[in-house]
Amino acid sequence: MRSSRLLILLCLASALTAFGSLSRDTFDASDLAGPPPQGLADIRFNATDSDAAIRFAAPARGRALKQRTFDVLALSGGGSNGA
């Protein structure tokens, strides 16, 4: 009985801590203008730059038309300041 209570307590504690926030490194305009992550030269662009967005999306659009499928992975840090 005692071990089941401990197990329940550990499960509840881990479930509650899963909703906690981790600190994030700051990212500003100077970081955006800096060098891209290694091997990911075209992955970073400003969403307000429509030309950069088109250049980013063009290869994916070509693959989607050829393969008739399109997979998207969207990651966001969320929050009031966006990702």
Residue frames as a rotation matrix with the C-alpha (Angstrom) as fourth column:
MET 1
0.568 0.823 0.000 0.00
0.823 -0.568 0.000 0.00
0.000 0.000 -1.000 0.00
ARG 2
0.472 -0.472 -0.744 2.81
0.168 -0.781 0.602 2.37
-0.865 -0.409 -0.290 0.90
SER 3
-0.605 -0.758 0.245 4.66
0.353 0.021 0.935 1.72
-0.714 0.652 0.254 -2.37
SER 4
-0.158 0.619 0.769 1.53
0.976 -0.017 0.215 2.43
0.146 0.785 -0.602 -4.42
ARG 5
0.799 0.396 -0.452 1.12
0.500 -0.855 0.135 5.79
-0.333 -0.334 -0.882 -2.67
LEU 6
0.005 -0.895 -0.445 4.74
0.048 -0.445 0.894 6.62
-0.999 -0.026 0.041 -3.44
LEU 7
-0.636 -0.191 0.748 4.22
0.696 0.275 0.663 5.63
-0.333 0.942 -0.042 -7.07
ILE 8
0.379 0.853 0.359 1.12
0.915 -0.404 -0.009 7.82
0.137 0.332 -0.933 -7.34
LEU 9
0.698 -0.177 -0.694 2.97
0.224 -0.866 0.447 10.73
-0.680 -0.467 -0.565 -5.73
LEU 10
-0.403 -0.915 -0.011 5.89
0.194 -0.097 0.976 10.36
-0.894 0.391 0.217 -8.16
CYS 11
-0.398 0.348 0.849 3.52
0.917 0.170 0.361 10.20
-0.019 0.922 -0.387 -11.14
LEU 12
0.705 0.705 -0.079 1.68
0.708 -0.706 0.019 13.32
-0.042 -0.070 -0.997 -10.01
ALA 13
0.390 -0.640 -0.662 4.92
0.097 -0.686 0.721 15.20
-0.916 -0.346 -0.206 -9.38
SER 14
-0.651 -0.670 0.357 6.31
0.404 0.093 0.910 14.32
-0.643 0.736 0.211 -12.79
ALA 15
-0.058 0.715 0.697 3.03
0.990 -0.051 0.134 15.25
0.131 0.697 -0.704 -14.50
LEU 16
0.815 0.397 -0.421 2.92
0.492 -0.859 0.143 18.64
-0.305 -0.324 -0.895 -12.78
THR 17
0.091 -0.862 -0.499 6.54
0.014 -0.500 0.866 19.48
-0.996 -0.086 -0.033 -13.57
ALA 18
-0.357 -0.182 0.916 6.00
0.854 0.334 0.399 18.67
-0.379 0.925 0.036 -17.24
PHE 19
0.561 0.658 0.503 4.09
0.793 -0.601 -0.098 21.95
0.238 0.454 -0.859 -17.53
GLY 20
0.463 -0.473 -0.750 6.95
0.376 -0.661 0.649 24.04
-0.803 -0.582 -0.128 -16.18
SER 21
0.986 -0.168 0.027 8.89
-0.061 -0.495 -0.867 26.45
0.158 0.853 -0.498 -18.34
LEU 22
0.317 -0.948 -0.038 12.54
0.894 0.285 0.345 26.13
-0.316 -0.144 0.938 -19.12
SER 23
0.348 -0.268 -0.898 14.65
-0.110 -0.963 0.245 29.23
-0.931 0.014 -0.365 -19.51
ARG 24
0.703 -0.076 0.707 15.52
0.697 0.273 -0.663 30.08
-0.143 0.959 0.245 -23.11
ASP 25
-0.477 -0.864 -0.158 18.47
0.727 -0.489 0.481 31.87
-0.493 0.114 0.862 -24.61
THR 26
0.266 0.542 -0.797 17.58
-0.053 -0.817 -0.574 35.31
-0.962 0.195 -0.189 -25.93
PHE 27
-0.352 -0.264 0.898 17.33
0.869 0.265 0.418 35.66
-0.348 0.928 0.136 -29.70
ASP 28
0.276 0.422 -0.863 17.22
0.123 -0.906 -0.404 39.08
-0.953 0.006 -0.302 -31.32
ALA 29
0.955 0.189 -0.230 17.74
-0.174 -0.272 -0.946 40.76
-0.242 0.943 -0.227 -34.70
SER 30
0.175 -0.961 -0.213 21.52
-0.979 -0.194 0.069 40.50
-0.108 0.196 -0.975 -34.48
ASP 31
-0.366 -0.241 0.899 21.21
-0.293 0.947 0.135 36.72
-0.884 -0.214 -0.417 -34.07
LEU 32
0.630 0.672 0.389 18.97
0.220 0.327 -0.919 36.56
-0.745 0.664 0.058 -37.12
ALA 33
0.857 -0.352 -0.376 21.61
-0.513 -0.511 -0.690 38.41
0.050 0.784 -0.619 -39.15
GLY 34
0.030 -0.904 0.427 24.38
-0.818 0.223 0.530 36.15
-0.575 -0.365 -0.732 -37.82
PRO 35
-0.699 -0.381 -0.605 25.63
-0.680 0.616 0.398 32.94
0.221 0.689 -0.690 -39.35
PRO 36
0.387 0.897 -0.212 23.08
-0.793 0.441 0.420 30.12
0.470 0.005 0.882 -39.77
PRO 37
0.475 -0.195 0.858 23.33
-0.544 0.701 0.461 26.84
-0.692 -0.686 0.227 -37.89
GLN 38
-0.564 -0.806 -0.182 25.88
-0.669 0.316 0.672 24.51
-0.484 0.501 -0.717 -39.48
GLY 39
-0.940 0.137 0.313 24.36
0.281 0.830 0.482 22.56
-0.193 0.541 -0.819 -42.37
LEU 40
0.013 1.000 0.019 21.14
0.941 -0.006 -0.338 24.60
-0.337 0.022 -0.941 -42.34
ALA 41
-0.829 -0.560 0.002 22.05
0.525 -0.777 0.347 27.58
-0.193 0.289 0.938 -44.48
ASP 42
-0.778 0.546 0.311 18.55
-0.105 -0.601 0.792 28.50
0.619 0.584 0.525 -45.70
ILE 43
-0.336 0.693 -0.637 16.50
0.798 0.569 0.199 27.63
0.501 -0.442 -0.744 -42.65
ARG 44
-0.218 0.191 -0.957 16.42
0.784 -0.549 -0.288 31.00
-0.581 -0.814 -0.031 -40.93
PHE 45
-0.679 0.027 0.733 14.51
0.516 -0.693 0.503 33.93
0.522 0.720 0.457 -42.41
ASN 46
-0.895 0.392 -0.212 12.44
-0.121 -0.672 -0.731 36.86
-0.428 -0.629 0.649 -41.25
ALA 47
-0.398 0.818 0.415 8.73
0.792 0.535 -0.295 36.11
-0.463 0.211 -0.861 -41.66
THR 48
0.444 0.575 -0.687 8.07
0.156 -0.805 -0.573 39.69
-0.882 0.147 -0.447 -42.77
ASP 49
-0.412 -0.644 -0.645 10.48
-0.643 -0.296 0.706 39.27
-0.646 0.705 -0.292 -45.71
SER 50
0.594 0.791 0.149 8.20
-0.445 0.477 -0.758 37.89
-0.671 0.384 0.634 -48.43
ASP 51
0.480 -0.484 -0.732 11.06
-0.775 0.158 -0.612 37.27
0.412 0.860 -0.300 -50.87
ALA 52
-0.628 -0.731 0.267 12.91
-0.764 0.514 -0.390 35.15
0.148 -0.449 -0.881 -48.29
ALA 53
-0.165 0.658 0.735 9.73
-0.512 0.580 -0.634 33.21
-0.843 -0.480 0.241 -47.53
ILE 54
0.787 0.442 -0.430 9.20
-0.573 0.267 -0.775 32.47
-0.228 0.856 0.464 -51.23
ARG 55
0.024 -0.866 -0.500 12.83
-0.811 0.276 -0.517 31.32
0.585 0.418 -0.695 -51.62
PHE 56
-0.675 -0.242 0.697 12.38
-0.683 0.562 -0.466 29.09
-0.279 -0.791 -0.545 -48.58
ALA 57
0.062 0.852 0.519 9.09
-0.404 0.497 -0.768 27.60
-0.913 -0.162 0.375 -49.80
ALA 58
0.283 0.091 -0.955 9.98
-0.956 -0.054 -0.289 27.10
-0.078 0.994 0.071 -53.48
PRO 59
-0.699 -0.567 -0.435 11.86
-0.616 0.787 -0.037 23.79
0.363 0.242 -0.900 -53.08
ALA 60
-0.792 0.470 0.390 9.11
-0.042 0.595 -0.803 22.38
-0.609 -0.652 -0.451 -50.85
ARG 61
0.179 0.886 -0.427 6.46
-0.607 -0.242 -0.757 23.47
-0.774 0.395 0.494 -53.33
GLY 62
-0.074 -0.298 -0.952 8.33
-0.967 0.255 -0.004 21.69
0.244 0.920 -0.307 -56.14
ARG 63
-0.958 -0.285 -0.040 8.57
-0.260 0.917 -0.302 18.48
0.123 -0.279 -0.952 -54.12
ALA 64
-0.473 0.851 0.227 4.89
-0.170 0.165 -0.972 18.67
-0.864 -0.499 0.066 -53.17
LEU 65
0.289 0.587 -0.756 3.82
-0.862 -0.184 -0.473 19.00
-0.417 0.788 0.453 -56.81
LYS 66
-0.326 -0.514 -0.793 6.05
-0.803 0.593 -0.054 16.09
0.498 0.619 -0.607 -57.84
GLN 67
-0.969 -0.169 -0.180 5.23
-0.050 0.848 -0.528 13.75
0.242 -0.503 -0.830 -54.94
ARG 68
-0.166 0.983 0.081 1.60
-0.072 -0.094 0.993 14.84
0.984 0.159 0.086 -54.42
THR 69
0.535 0.289 -0.794 2.22
0.770 0.221 0.599 15.01
0.349 -0.931 -0.104 -50.68
PHE 70
-0.022 -0.533 0.846 3.43
-0.104 -0.840 -0.532 17.70
0.994 -0.100 -0.037 -48.34
ASP 71
0.369 0.054 -0.928 4.66
0.847 0.391 0.360 17.25
0.382 -0.919 0.098 -44.77
VAL 72
0.169 -0.267 0.949 5.10
-0.185 -0.954 -0.235 20.19
0.968 -0.136 -0.210 -42.43
LEU 73
0.095 -0.186 -0.978 6.76
0.948 0.318 0.032 20.37
0.305 -0.930 0.206 -39.05
ALA 74
0.247 0.060 0.967 6.03
-0.022 -0.997 0.068 23.61
0.969 -0.038 -0.245 -37.23
LEU 75
-0.097 -0.366 -0.925 7.92
0.940 0.273 -0.206 24.34
0.329 -0.889 0.318 -34.05
SER 76
0.215 0.202 0.956 7.15
-0.008 -0.978 0.208 27.23
0.977 -0.052 -0.208 -31.78
GLY 77
-0.779 -0.462 -0.425 8.44
0.462 0.035 -0.886 28.40
0.424 -0.886 0.186 -28.46
GLY 78
0.159 0.987 0.005 5.15
0.785 -0.129 0.605 30.27
0.598 -0.092 -0.796 -28.19
GLY 79
-0.314 -0.200 -0.928 4.55
0.853 -0.489 -0.183 32.83
-0.418 -0.849 0.324 -25.54
SER 80
0.606 0.632 -0.483 3.53
0.428 -0.771 -0.471 36.43
-0.670 0.079 -0.738 -25.87
ASN 81
0.146 -0.642 -0.753 6.68
-0.578 -0.673 0.462 37.29
-0.803 0.367 -0.469 -27.85
GLY 82
0.764 0.188 -0.617 6.30
-0.631 0.416 -0.655 34.45
0.134 0.890 0.437 -30.34
ALA 83
0.907 -0.415 0.065 8.85
0.401 0.902 0.162 31.81
-0.126 -0.121 0.985 -31.10
